[in-house]
């Protein structure tokens, strides 16, 4: 039987991994992560860039 919050968390993660596999466990946990900001509002504030400019931006970060 679990006594501490750490032990409960470890047992819960183990149960998820056993039931869903590692990738399934991660996908399940990701559903409960809190996002930040207002995606719907922010996506319309971004400028529409031509693909050539996006390509240049991506290549400069590589």
HTML snippet that shows the backbone in 3Dmol.js (N, CA, C, O; Angstrom):
<script src="https://3Dmol.org/build/3Dmol-min.js"></script>
<div id="view" style="width:600px;height:400px;position:relative"></div>
<script>
const pdb = `
ATOM      1  N   UNK A   1       0.844  -1.190   0.000  1.00  0.00           N
ATOM      2  CA  UNK A   1       0.000   0.000   0.000  1.00  0.00           C
ATOM      3  C   UNK A   1       0.883   1.245   0.000  1.00  0.00           C
ATOM      4  O   UNK A   1       1.899   1.285   0.693  1.00  0.00           O
ATOM      5  N   UNK A   2       0.505   2.248  -0.764  1.00  0.00           N
ATOM      6  CA  UNK A   2       1.263   3.495  -0.859  1.00  0.00           C
ATOM      7  C   UNK A   2       1.009   4.366   0.361  1.00  0.00           C
ATOM      8  O   UNK A   2      -0.105   4.444   0.879  1.00  0.00           O
ATOM      9  N   UNK A   3       2.068   5.011   0.798  1.00  0.00           N
ATOM     10  CA  UNK A   3       1.944   5.901   1.947  1.00  0.00           C
ATOM     11  C   UNK A   3       2.151   7.358   1.580  1.00  0.00           C
ATOM     12  O   UNK A   3       1.439   8.233   2.073  1.00  0.00           O
ATOM     13  N   UNK A   4       3.115   7.621   0.723  1.00  0.00           N
ATOM     14  CA  UNK A   4       3.447   9.003   0.409  1.00  0.00           C
ATOM     15  C   UNK A   4       2.919   9.373  -0.967  1.00  0.00           C
ATOM     16  O   UNK A   4       2.604   8.505  -1.780  1.00  0.00           O
ATOM     17  N   UNK A   5       2.828  10.648  -1.211  1.00  0.00           N
ATOM     18  CA  UNK A   5       2.368  11.125  -2.512  1.00  0.00           C
ATOM     19  C   UNK A   5       3.326  10.688  -3.628  1.00  0.00           C
ATOM     20  O   UNK A   5       2.901  10.434  -4.755  1.00  0.00           O
ATOM     21  N   UNK A   6       4.608  10.603  -3.307  1.00  0.00           N
ATOM     22  CA  UNK A   6       5.595  10.154  -4.291  1.00  0.00           C
ATOM     23  C   UNK A   6       5.333   8.693  -4.655  1.00  0.00           C
ATOM     24  O   UNK A   6       5.370   8.330  -5.831  1.00  0.00           O
ATOM     25  N   UNK A   7       5.070   7.859  -3.654  1.00  0.00           N
ATOM     26  CA  UNK A   7       4.794   6.450  -3.915  1.00  0.00           C
ATOM     27  C   UNK A   7       3.496   6.270  -4.707  1.00  0.00           C
ATOM     28  O   UNK A   7       3.417   5.419  -5.593  1.00  0.00           O
ATOM     29  N   UNK A   8       2.491   7.066  -4.388  1.00  0.00           N
ATOM     30  CA  UNK A   8       1.225   6.998  -5.125  1.00  0.00           C
ATOM     31  C   UNK A   8       1.449   7.379  -6.587  1.00  0.00           C
ATOM     32  O   UNK A   8       0.930   6.731  -7.495  1.00  0.00           O
ATOM     33  N   UNK A   9       2.227   8.438  -6.800  1.00  0.00           N
ATOM     34  CA  UNK A   9       2.514   8.871  -8.175  1.00  0.00           C
ATOM     35  C   UNK A   9       3.267   7.784  -8.925  1.00  0.00           C
ATOM     36  O   UNK A   9       2.941   7.478 -10.072  1.00  0.00           O
ATOM     37  N   UNK A  10       4.270   7.200  -8.284  1.00  0.00           N
ATOM     38  CA  UNK A  10       5.058   6.151  -8.938  1.00  0.00           C
ATOM     39  C   UNK A  10       4.189   4.946  -9.287  1.00  0.00           C
ATOM     40  O   UNK A  10       4.304   4.400 -10.384  1.00  0.00           O
ATOM     41  N   UNK A  11       3.329   4.532  -8.374  1.00  0.00           N
ATOM     42  CA  UNK A  11       2.446   3.396  -8.640  1.00  0.00           C
ATOM     43  C   UNK A  11       1.444   3.718  -9.749  1.00  0.00           C
ATOM     44  O   UNK A  11       1.135   2.863 -10.578  1.00  0.00           O
ATOM     45  N   UNK A  12       0.941   4.949  -9.762  1.00  0.00           N
ATOM     46  CA  UNK A  12       0.011   5.360 -10.806  1.00  0.00           C
ATOM     47  C   UNK A  12       0.663   5.353 -12.175  1.00  0.00           C
ATOM     48  O   UNK A  12       0.081   4.868 -13.145  1.00  0.00           O
ATOM     49  N   UNK A  13       1.870   5.890 -12.254  1.00  0.00           N
ATOM     50  CA  UNK A  13       2.591   5.901 -13.529  1.00  0.00           C
ATOM     51  C   UNK A  13       2.907   4.478 -13.974  1.00  0.00           C
ATOM     52  O   UNK A  13       2.812   4.157 -15.159  1.00  0.00           O
ATOM     53  N   UNK A  14       3.279   3.637 -13.033  1.00  0.00           N
ATOM     54  CA  UNK A  14       3.564   2.237 -13.371  1.00  0.00           C
ATOM     55  C   UNK A  14       2.306   1.553 -13.912  1.00  0.00           C
ATOM     56  O   UNK A  14       2.375   0.812 -14.893  1.00  0.00           O
ATOM     57  N   UNK A  15       1.164   1.800 -13.277  1.00  0.00           N
ATOM     58  CA  UNK A  15      -0.093   1.198 -13.728  1.00  0.00           C
ATOM     59  C   UNK A  15      -0.458   1.687 -15.137  1.00  0.00           C
ATOM     60  O   UNK A  15      -0.892   0.901 -15.979  1.00  0.00           O
ATOM     61  N   UNK A  16      -0.280   2.989 -15.383  1.00  0.00           N
ATOM     62  CA  UNK A  16      -0.555   3.522 -16.719  1.00  0.00           C
ATOM     63  C   UNK A  16       0.363   2.889 -17.754  1.00  0.00           C
ATOM     64  O   UNK A  16      -0.087   2.490 -18.829  1.00  0.00           O
ATOM     65  N   UNK A  17       1.656   2.796 -17.429  1.00  0.00           N
ATOM     66  CA  UNK A  17       2.610   2.212 -18.371  1.00  0.00           C
ATOM     67  C   UNK A  17       2.279   0.757 -18.647  1.00  0.00           C
ATOM     68  O   UNK A  17       2.352   0.308 -19.791  1.00  0.00           O
ATOM     69  N   UNK A  18       1.917   0.017 -17.608  1.00  0.00           N
ATOM     70  CA  UNK A  18       1.576  -1.391 -17.793  1.00  0.00           C
ATOM     71  C   UNK A  18       0.316  -1.546 -18.652  1.00  0.00           C
ATOM     72  O   UNK A  18       0.237  -2.458 -19.475  1.00  0.00           O
ATOM     73  N   UNK A  19      -0.653  -0.672 -18.464  1.00  0.00           N
ATOM     74  CA  UNK A  19      -1.922  -0.778 -19.186  1.00  0.00           C
ATOM     75  C   UNK A  19      -1.845  -0.227 -20.602  1.00  0.00           C
ATOM     76  O   UNK A  19      -2.454  -0.783 -21.516  1.00  0.00           O
ATOM     77  N   UNK A  20      -1.098   0.872 -20.795  1.00  0.00           N
ATOM     78  CA  UNK A  20      -1.111   1.581 -22.076  1.00  0.00           C
ATOM     79  C   UNK A  20       0.197   1.504 -22.846  1.00  0.00           C
ATOM     80  O   UNK A  20       0.229   1.860 -24.024  1.00  0.00           O
ATOM     81  N   UNK A  21       1.266   1.056 -22.227  1.00  0.00           N
ATOM     82  CA  UNK A  21       2.595   1.141 -22.826  1.00  0.00           C
ATOM     83  C   UNK A  21       3.145   2.537 -22.587  1.00  0.00           C
ATOM     84  O   UNK A  21       2.411   3.445 -22.198  1.00  0.00           O
ATOM     85  N   UNK A  22       4.439   2.702 -22.822  1.00  0.00           N
ATOM     86  CA  UNK A  22       5.067   3.991 -22.519  1.00  0.00           C
ATOM     87  C   UNK A  22       4.476   5.132 -23.347  1.00  0.00           C
ATOM     88  O   UNK A  22       4.141   6.185 -22.805  1.00  0.00           O
ATOM     89  N   UNK A  23       4.348   4.924 -24.664  1.00  0.00           N
ATOM     90  CA  UNK A  23       3.821   5.992 -25.528  1.00  0.00           C
ATOM     91  C   UNK A  23       2.388   6.345 -25.151  1.00  0.00           C
ATOM     92  O   UNK A  23       2.027   7.521 -25.129  1.00  0.00           O
ATOM     93  N   UNK A  24       1.573   5.345 -24.857  1.00  0.00           N
ATOM     94  CA  UNK A  24       0.196   5.603 -24.451  1.00  0.00           C
ATOM     95  C   UNK A  24       0.123   6.355 -23.132  1.00  0.00           C
ATOM     96  O   UNK A  24      -0.720   7.235 -22.957  1.00  0.00           O
ATOM     97  N   UNK A  25       1.015   6.004 -22.199  1.00  0.00           N
ATOM     98  CA  UNK A  25       1.070   6.702 -20.920  1.00  0.00           C
ATOM     99  C   UNK A  25       1.376   8.189 -21.135  1.00  0.00           C
ATOM    100  O   UNK A  25       0.732   9.059 -20.549  1.00  0.00           O
ATOM    101  N   UNK A  26       2.355   8.458 -21.974  1.00  0.00           N
ATOM    102  CA  UNK A  26       2.739   9.846 -22.238  1.00  0.00           C
ATOM    103  C   UNK A  26       1.581  10.607 -22.880  1.00  0.00           C
ATOM    104  O   UNK A  26       1.291  11.734 -22.480  1.00  0.00           O
ATOM    105  N   UNK A  27       0.922  10.014 -23.859  1.00  0.00           N
ATOM    106  CA  UNK A  27      -0.217  10.677 -24.513  1.00  0.00           C
ATOM    107  C   UNK A  27      -1.340  10.953 -23.522  1.00  0.00           C
ATOM    108  O   UNK A  27      -1.974  12.008 -23.572  1.00  0.00           O
ATOM    109  N   UNK A  28      -1.587  10.001 -22.619  1.00  0.00           N
ATOM    110  CA  UNK A  28      -2.626  10.185 -21.611  1.00  0.00           C
ATOM    111  C   UNK A  28      -2.289  11.354 -20.691  1.00  0.00           C
ATOM    112  O   UNK A  28      -3.140  12.201 -20.419  1.00  0.00           O
ATOM    113  N   UNK A  29      -1.062  11.398 -20.217  1.00  0.00           N
ATOM    114  CA  UNK A  29      -0.647  12.470 -19.298  1.00  0.00           C
ATOM    115  C   UNK A  29      -0.681  13.823 -20.000  1.00  0.00           C
ATOM    116  O   UNK A  29      -1.045  14.826 -19.386  1.00  0.00           O
ATOM    117  N   UNK A  30      -0.310  13.865 -21.267  1.00  0.00           N
ATOM    118  CA  UNK A  30      -0.300  15.130 -22.003  1.00  0.00           C
ATOM    119  C   UNK A  30      -1.683  15.756 -22.104  1.00  0.00           C
ATOM    120  O   UNK A  30      -1.797  16.972 -22.260  1.00  0.00           O
ATOM    121  N   UNK A  31      -2.723  14.960 -22.018  1.00  0.00           N
ATOM    122  CA  UNK A  31      -4.076  15.495 -22.081  1.00  0.00           C
ATOM    123  C   UNK A  31      -4.392  16.382 -20.885  1.00  0.00           C
ATOM    124  O   UNK A  31      -5.301  17.209 -20.946  1.00  0.00           O
ATOM    125  N   UNK A  32      -3.651  16.214 -19.806  1.00  0.00           N
ATOM    126  CA  UNK A  32      -3.938  16.944 -18.577  1.00  0.00           C
ATOM    127  C   UNK A  32      -2.945  18.056 -18.288  1.00  0.00           C
ATOM    128  O   UNK A  32      -3.017  18.697 -17.240  1.00  0.00           O
ATOM    129  N   UNK A  33      -2.028  18.289 -19.200  1.00  0.00           N
ATOM    130  CA  UNK A  33      -1.088  19.386 -19.034  1.00  0.00           C
ATOM    131  C   UNK A  33      -1.798  20.701 -19.314  1.00  0.00           C
ATOM    132  O   UNK A  33      -2.563  20.810 -20.272  1.00  0.00           O
ATOM    133  N   UNK A  34      -1.548  21.678 -18.493  1.00  0.00           N
ATOM    134  CA  UNK A  34      -2.160  22.996 -18.693  1.00  0.00           C
ATOM    135  C   UNK A  34      -1.379  23.780 -19.728  1.00  0.00           C
ATOM    136  O   UNK A  34      -0.158  23.910 -19.636  1.00  0.00           O
ATOM    137  N   UNK A  35      -2.085  24.294 -20.700  1.00  0.00           N
ATOM    138  CA  UNK A  35      -1.457  25.156 -21.683  1.00  0.00           C
ATOM    139  C   UNK A  35      -1.413  26.584 -21.160  1.00  0.00           C
ATOM    140  O   UNK A  35      -1.927  26.877 -20.080  1.00  0.00           O
ATOM    141  N   UNK A  36      -0.807  27.448 -21.917  1.00  0.00           N
ATOM    142  CA  UNK A  36      -0.719  28.852 -21.522  1.00  0.00           C
ATOM    143  C   UNK A  36      -1.215  29.717 -22.664  1.00  0.00           C
ATOM    144  O   UNK A  36      -1.113  29.348 -23.834  1.00  0.00           O
ATOM    145  N   UNK A  37      -1.744  30.856 -22.313  1.00  0.00           N
ATOM    146  CA  UNK A  37      -2.160  31.818 -23.318  1.00  0.00           C
ATOM    147  C   UNK A  37      -3.498  31.477 -23.943  1.00  0.00           C
ATOM    148  O   UNK A  37      -4.210  30.577 -23.497  1.00  0.00           O
ATOM    149  N   UNK A  38      -3.816  32.217 -24.984  1.00  0.00           N
ATOM    150  CA  UNK A  38      -5.077  32.042 -25.705  1.00  0.00           C
ATOM    151  C   UNK A  38      -4.726  31.708 -27.152  1.00  0.00           C
ATOM    152  O   UNK A  38      -4.536  32.606 -27.972  1.00  0.00           O
ATOM    153  N   UNK A  39      -4.640  30.420 -27.462  1.00  0.00           N
ATOM    154  CA  UNK A  39      -4.206  29.984 -28.783  1.00  0.00           C
ATOM    155  C   UNK A  39      -5.076  30.566 -29.883  1.00  0.00           C
ATOM    156  O   UNK A  39      -4.566  31.039 -30.899  1.00  0.00           O
ATOM    157  N   UNK A  40      -6.388  30.534 -29.685  1.00  0.00           N
ATOM    158  CA  UNK A  40      -7.304  31.003 -30.723  1.00  0.00           C
ATOM    159  C   UNK A  40      -7.043  32.459 -31.057  1.00  0.00           C
ATOM    160  O   UNK A  40      -7.021  32.828 -32.232  1.00  0.00           O
ATOM    161  N   UNK A  41      -6.846  33.286 -30.055  1.00  0.00           N
ATOM    162  CA  UNK A  41      -6.573  34.704 -30.282  1.00  0.00           C
ATOM    163  C   UNK A  41      -5.184  34.892 -30.898  1.00  0.00           C
ATOM    164  O   UNK A  41      -5.022  35.650 -31.854  1.00  0.00           O
ATOM    165  N   UNK A  42      -4.189  34.204 -30.347  1.00  0.00           N
ATOM    166  CA  UNK A  42      -2.814  34.402 -30.784  1.00  0.00           C
ATOM    167  C   UNK A  42      -2.567  33.927 -32.208  1.00  0.00           C
ATOM    168  O   UNK A  42      -1.738  34.503 -32.912  1.00  0.00           O
ATOM    169  N   UNK A  43      -3.275  32.881 -32.649  1.00  0.00           N
ATOM    170  CA  UNK A  43      -3.007  32.387 -34.003  1.00  0.00           C
ATOM    171  C   UNK A  43      -3.406  33.411 -35.064  1.00  0.00           C
ATOM    172  O   UNK A  43      -2.831  33.429 -36.152  1.00  0.00           O
ATOM    173  N   UNK A  44      -4.382  34.261 -34.758  1.00  0.00           N
ATOM    174  CA  UNK A  44      -4.797  35.283 -35.720  1.00  0.00           C
ATOM    175  C   UNK A  44      -3.943  36.537 -35.635  1.00  0.00           C
ATOM    176  O   UNK A  44      -4.030  37.411 -36.498  1.00  0.00           O
ATOM    177  N   UNK A  45      -3.112  36.630 -34.594  1.00  0.00           N
ATOM    178  CA  UNK A  45      -2.217  37.779 -34.466  1.00  0.00           C
ATOM    179  C   UNK A  45      -0.911  37.562 -35.221  1.00  0.00           C
ATOM    180  O   UNK A  45      -0.149  38.507 -35.422  1.00  0.00           O
ATOM    181  N   UNK A  46      -0.646  36.327 -35.640  1.00  0.00           N
ATOM    182  CA  UNK A  46       0.585  36.021 -36.355  1.00  0.00           C
ATOM    183  C   UNK A  46       0.457  36.465 -37.809  1.00  0.00           C
ATOM    184  O   UNK A  46      -0.590  36.281 -38.430  1.00  0.00           O
ATOM    185  N   UNK A  47       1.515  37.044 -38.343  1.00  0.00           N
ATOM    186  CA  UNK A  47       1.448  37.461 -39.748  1.00  0.00           C
ATOM    187  C   UNK A  47       1.465  36.248 -40.669  1.00  0.00           C
ATOM    188  O   UNK A  47       2.030  35.205 -40.337  1.00  0.00           O
ATOM    189  N   UNK A  48       0.840  36.401 -41.828  1.00  0.00           N
ATOM    190  CA  UNK A  48       0.891  35.357 -42.848  1.00  0.00           C
ATOM    191  C   UNK A  48       2.204  35.522 -43.599  1.00  0.00           C
ATOM    192  O   UNK A  48       2.384  36.486 -44.343  1.00  0.00           O
ATOM    193  N   UNK A  49       3.110  34.589 -43.403  1.00  0.00           N
ATOM    194  CA  UNK A  49       4.418  34.663 -44.047  1.00  0.00           C
ATOM    195  C   UNK A  49       4.442  33.748 -45.267  1.00  0.00           C
ATOM    196  O   UNK A  49       3.852  32.668 -45.255  1.00  0.00           O
ATOM    197  N   UNK A  50       5.124  34.187 -46.313  1.00  0.00           N
ATOM    198  CA  UNK A  50       5.280  33.304 -47.467  1.00  0.00           C
ATOM    199  C   UNK A  50       6.188  32.125 -47.092  1.00  0.00           C
ATOM    200  O   UNK A  50       7.039  32.246 -46.210  1.00  0.00           O
ATOM    201  N   UNK A  51       6.000  30.994 -47.764  1.00  0.00           N
ATOM    202  CA  UNK A  51       6.795  29.812 -47.455  1.00  0.00           C
ATOM    203  C   UNK A  51       8.289  30.059 -47.590  1.00  0.00           C
ATOM    204  O   UNK A  51       9.085  29.486 -46.846  1.00  0.00           O
ATOM    205  N   UNK A  52       8.672  30.903 -48.528  1.00  0.00           N
ATOM    206  CA  UNK A  52      10.098  31.187 -48.701  1.00  0.00           C
ATOM    207  C   UNK A  52      10.688  31.840 -47.455  1.00  0.00           C
ATOM    208  O   UNK A  52      11.827  31.553 -47.087  1.00  0.00           O
ATOM    209  N   UNK A  53       9.932  32.707 -46.809  1.00  0.00           N
ATOM    210  CA  UNK A  53      10.421  33.361 -45.589  1.00  0.00           C
ATOM    211  C   UNK A  53      10.462  32.373 -44.422  1.00  0.00           C
ATOM    212  O   UNK A  53      11.388  32.415 -43.612  1.00  0.00           O
ATOM    213  N   UNK A  54       9.490  31.506 -44.332  1.00  0.00           N
ATOM    214  CA  UNK A  54       9.475  30.475 -43.287  1.00  0.00           C
ATOM    215  C   UNK A  54      10.678  29.560 -43.470  1.00  0.00           C
ATOM    216  O   UNK A  54      11.329  29.179 -42.497  1.00  0.00           O
ATOM    217  N   UNK A  55      10.970  29.207 -44.721  1.00  0.00           N
ATOM    218  CA  UNK A  55      12.140  28.356 -45.010  1.00  0.00           C
ATOM    219  C   UNK A  55      13.419  29.034 -44.542  1.00  0.00           C
ATOM    220  O   UNK A  55      14.274  28.384 -43.940  1.00  0.00           O
ATOM    221  N   UNK A  56      13.563  30.308 -44.803  1.00  0.00           N
ATOM    222  CA  UNK A  56      14.755  31.048 -44.379  1.00  0.00           C
ATOM    223  C   UNK A  56      14.850  31.064 -42.857  1.00  0.00           C
ATOM    224  O   UNK A  56      15.932  30.866 -42.304  1.00  0.00           O
ATOM    225  N   UNK A  57      13.744  31.294 -42.184  1.00  0.00           N
ATOM    226  CA  UNK A  57      13.733  31.317 -40.721  1.00  0.00           C
ATOM    227  C   UNK A  57      14.158  29.958 -40.159  1.00  0.00           C
ATOM    228  O   UNK A  57      14.968  29.896 -39.234  1.00  0.00           O
ATOM    229  N   UNK A  58      13.621  28.884 -40.709  1.00  0.00           N
ATOM    230  CA  UNK A  58      13.949  27.547 -40.220  1.00  0.00           C
ATOM    231  C   UNK A  58      15.416  27.198 -40.466  1.00  0.00           C
ATOM    232  O   UNK A  58      16.074  26.606 -39.610  1.00  0.00           O
ATOM    233  N   UNK A  59      15.912  27.562 -41.617  1.00  0.00           N
ATOM    234  CA  UNK A  59      17.316  27.256 -41.933  1.00  0.00           C
ATOM    235  C   UNK A  59      18.280  28.052 -41.061  1.00  0.00           C
ATOM    236  O   UNK A  59      19.366  27.565 -40.749  1.00  0.00           O
ATOM    237  N   UNK A  60      17.905  29.263 -40.663  1.00  0.00           N
ATOM    238  CA  UNK A  60      18.796  30.075 -39.833  1.00  0.00           C
ATOM    239  C   UNK A  60      18.864  29.549 -38.406  1.00  0.00           C
ATOM    240  O   UNK A  60      19.815  29.851 -37.685  1.00  0.00           O
ATOM    241  N   UNK A  61      17.873  28.768 -37.985  1.00  0.00           N
ATOM    242  CA  UNK A  61      17.877  28.217 -36.624  1.00  0.00           C
ATOM    243  C   UNK A  61      18.566  26.870 -36.545  1.00  0.00           C
ATOM    244  O   UNK A  61      18.834  26.371 -35.453  1.00  0.00           O
ATOM    245  N   UNK A  62      18.854  26.281 -37.689  1.00  0.00           N
ATOM    246  CA  UNK A  62      19.471  24.938 -37.714  1.00  0.00           C
ATOM    247  C   UNK A  62      20.928  24.986 -37.378  1.00  0.00           C
ATOM    248  O   UNK A  62      21.591  23.949 -37.356  1.00  0.00           O
TER     249      UNK A  62
END
`;
const viewer = $3Dmol.createViewer("view");
viewer.addModel(pdb, "pdb");
viewer.setStyle({}, {cartoon: {color: "spectrum"}});
viewer.zoomTo();
viewer.render();
</script>
